Amino acid sequence: MDFNNYQWFITQTVEAMLPRFTDKNIVLTMKIDADWTDYGFDEEGNTRVRDTTRFRRDIFLVFHRPHNYTKVLFSDLGPPGDQKPMMPGKGIITMKQLSDHDSCWREDGMRWIFETFVKAWDFFDDHGLEGRKIDPMFHYSIFSGKPQYWFIENLERVDAENRYGSDYRLEFIRRVSMKEISTFMQKSI
């Protein structure tokens, strides 16, 4: 399994959909469903020898690019379908900052991918299974996961003195339609 495929897909989506110097009140969000499932079959895959064991996480990401830097905010929402009080439209939320950089955001901002792999492997190890042999599936969550533009307000660091390690508070105002998003993008780069 290649972590970089997930990293590349997500970062290329951000590059295509949210150019640098986009309006400071616009963010791009996406929710990724990360899923590892052991269906309980033997090595040949013909006989079921144990119960299905599954590790899933919904990962909520916010990208902000009002200048040359890209801010990546992150929240592990837990298993899909759980109550998600941190989703847009629910008032002010706090999210972990993974990166705020002009180029390193592609690596720093995507470190959640490897961290999620490690959590999945540990989960399967705790169940006596080899998680490293289970192929994961990463896709946009069916629960409002596709990339979406949002107007935001009050994007501020929780710790004003800590530029690189502080969490951020932000308030989502409303979704921005694809029809109107071009009016908020810089005309030339």
Backbone hydrogen bonds, N-H to C=O, Kabsch-Sander energy under -0.5 kcal/mol:
donor,donor_aa,acceptor,acceptor_aa,energy
3,F,1,M,-0.6
5,N,2,D,-1.2
6,Y,2,D,-0.7
6,Y,3,F,-0.8
7,Q,3,F,-1.9
8,W,4,N,-3.2
9,F,5,N,-2.3
10,I,6,Y,-2.3
11,T,7,Q,-2.6
12,Q,8,W,-2.5
13,T,9,F,-1.8
14,V,10,I,-2.2
15,E,11,T,-2.6
16,A,12,Q,-2.2
17,M,13,T,-2.4
18,L,14,V,-2.8
21,F,65,R,-0.7
21,F,67,H,-1.1
22,T,19,P,-0.8
22,T,65,R,-2.1
23,D,184,F,-1.9
26,I,23,D,-1.8
27,V,150,W,-2.0
28,L,63,F,-2.3
29,T,148,Q,-3.0
30,M,61,L,-1.8
31,K,145,G,-2.2
32,I,30,M,-0.5
32,I,59,I,-2.9
33,D,139,H,-3.7
34,A,32,I,-0.7
34,A,57,R,-3.1
35,D,33,D,-0.5
35,D,137,M,-2.3
36,W,55,F,-2.8
38,D,53,T,-3.3
39,Y,37,T,-0.6
42,D,47,T,-2.4
45,G,42,D,-1.2
49,V,40,G,-3.5
49,V,47,T,-0.5
50,R,40,G,-1.4
53,T,38,D,-2.7
55,F,36,W,-2.8
57,R,34,A,-2.1
58,D,78,G,-2.9
59,I,32,I,-3.0
59,I,57,R,-0.6
60,F,58,D,-0.5
60,F,75,S,-3.0
61,L,30,M,-2.9
61,L,59,I,-0.5
62,V,73,L,-2.2
63,F,28,L,-2.7
64,H,71,K,-2.0
67,H,69,Y,-0.7
70,T,101,H,-2.4
71,K,64,H,-2.8
72,V,99,S,-2.5
73,L,62,V,-2.8
74,F,96,K,-2.8
75,S,60,F,-1.6
77,L,58,D,-2.8
77,L,75,S,-0.8
78,G,58,D,-0.5
82,D,79,P,-1.7
87,M,84,K,-1.5
90,K,87,M,-1.0
93,I,170,L,-2.7
95,M,168,Y,-2.8
96,K,74,F,-2.2
98,L,72,V,-3.1
98,L,96,K,-0.5
99,S,72,V,-1.3
101,H,70,T,-1.6
106,R,103,S,-1.6
107,E,104,C,-1.2
108,D,104,C,-2.9
109,G,104,C,-0.5
109,G,105,W,-1.1
110,M,107,E,-0.9
111,R,108,D,-1.3
113,I,110,M,-1.9
114,F,110,M,-0.6
115,E,111,R,-2.2
116,T,112,W,-2.3
117,F,113,I,-2.1
118,V,114,F,-2.5
119,K,115,E,-2.0
120,A,116,T,-2.4
121,W,117,F,-2.8
122,D,118,V,-2.7
123,F,119,K,-2.3
124,F,120,A,-2.4
125,D,121,W,-2.7
126,D,122,D,-2.4
127,H,123,F,-0.8
127,H,124,F,-0.6
128,G,125,D,-1.8
129,L,124,F,-3.0
131,G,129,L,-1.1
133,K,130,E,-1.7
134,I,131,G,-1.5
135,D,133,K,-0.6
137,M,35,D,-2.5
139,H,33,D,-1.6
141,S,31,K,-2.8
144,S,142,I,-1.2
145,G,141,S,-1.6
148,Q,29,T,-2.1
149,Y,176,V,-0.6
150,W,27,V,-2.1
151,F,174,R,-3.0
152,I,25,N,-2.4
153,E,171,E,-2.4
156,E,154,N,-1.0
156,E,169,R,-2.4
158,V,167,D,-3.0
160,A,158,V,-0.7
162,N,159,D,-1.9
163,R,161,E,-0.8
166,S,162,N,-1.1
168,Y,95,M,-2.9
169,R,156,E,-3.1
170,L,93,I,-2.4
171,E,153,E,-2.4
172,F,91,G,-0.8
173,I,151,F,-3.1
174,R,151,F,-0.7
176,V,149,Y,-2.3
177,S,175,R,-0.5
181,I,177,S,-1.4
182,S,178,M,-0.6
183,T,180,E,-1.3
184,F,181,I,-2.1
185,M,182,S,-0.9
